[in-house]
């Protein structure tokens, strides 16, 4: 009897262990699947419009739309401009990365704290007239000490999810971040001549002959200052635009810079001073008038910047 009881007890314990193990397994499976694995599945080739309402701009709409094989950003009702393809690629990569890592909250009581109410940024993706994604992008946290996660919520749903990445940097910028801010973009090693006209008081040139730069074709240039200038001017952007001035109404530029290169290309930069504002127009960015504040002197450098120190001493 004792032997039978011990055997029965052993079988009972094994059965209970199996049951508990099964319960634990199914609970764990349930825990893993208690929130969606995907927020959206988007075929980027079918997307026609991306609308962004950044919180930094108080929800002012940024409209990106496909035209032909490229993308444009709406500036006004009558004006739009091409968007760099790399910028669009970055957007689609960020959208594809919207995969939940955890469920942050189930109800609306956390929306305000997580900034997934009306205070956050909003992203809408459309395929023609069909909306394939409408999502609110909230605050970011540091997960695990160093990893950054962003809290998001699908419009019309209660749940808030955490996704990897700092989405604020991608979706919380205004129209200007999609526009071309280029003043000059080129390879400084290919530049052969720079011709300056600074108001009516100074005209001069920098010219390279046999790898040596000369000021006005005669005086060797200050190599340190010249190298600093070329490094700056070869990849120079403005920080903002001037949209309230009609380009056709601008007078003759007060300042000009022409850059010639080894391939025979010419880059022309014009400077205008109108109503105490500095305006720059570049042949590499003809669609925009650029704000010259902060970059004017970087473009229209004074001749004395490039003269050797001994020449300046002698002049004085």
Secondary structure as GFF3:
##gff-version 3
##sequence-region A 1 316
A	DSSP	alpha_helix	2	32	.	.	.	ID=ss1
A	DSSP	three_ten_helix	44	46	.	.	.	ID=ss2
A	DSSP	beta_strand	49	53	.	.	.	ID=ss3
A	DSSP	three_ten_helix	55	57	.	.	.	ID=ss4
A	DSSP	beta_strand	61	67	.	.	.	ID=ss5
A	DSSP	beta_strand	70	76	.	.	.	ID=ss6
A	DSSP	beta_strand	79	83	.	.	.	ID=ss7
A	DSSP	alpha_helix	85	96	.	.	.	ID=ss8
A	DSSP	beta_strand	100	105	.	.	.	ID=ss9
A	DSSP	three_ten_helix	108	110	.	.	.	ID=ss10
A	DSSP	alpha_helix	111	114	.	.	.	ID=ss11
A	DSSP	beta_strand	121	127	.	.	.	ID=ss12
A	DSSP	beta_strand	130	143	.	.	.	ID=ss13
A	DSSP	beta_strand	147	154	.	.	.	ID=ss14
A	DSSP	beta_strand	160	164	.	.	.	ID=ss15
A	DSSP	alpha_helix	168	171	.	.	.	ID=ss16
A	DSSP	three_ten_helix	175	178	.	.	.	ID=ss17
A	DSSP	beta_strand	182	185	.	.	.	ID=ss18
A	DSSP	three_ten_helix	188	190	.	.	.	ID=ss19
A	DSSP	beta_strand	191	198	.	.	.	ID=ss20
A	DSSP	beta_strand	202	209	.	.	.	ID=ss21
A	DSSP	beta_strand	212	215	.	.	.	ID=ss22
A	DSSP	beta_strand	219	220	.	.	.	ID=ss23
A	DSSP	alpha_helix	223	233	.	.	.	ID=ss24
A	DSSP	beta_strand	235	237	.	.	.	ID=ss25
A	DSSP	three_ten_helix	247	249	.	.	.	ID=ss26
A	DSSP	beta_strand	255	261	.	.	.	ID=ss27
A	DSSP	beta_strand	266	274	.	.	.	ID=ss28
A	DSSP	beta_strand	277	282	.	.	.	ID=ss29
A	DSSP	beta_strand	290	291	.	.	.	ID=ss30
A	DSSP	alpha_helix	296	299	.	.	.	ID=ss31
A	DSSP	three_ten_helix	303	306	.	.	.	ID=ss32
A	DSSP	alpha_helix	309	315	.	.	.	ID=ss33
###
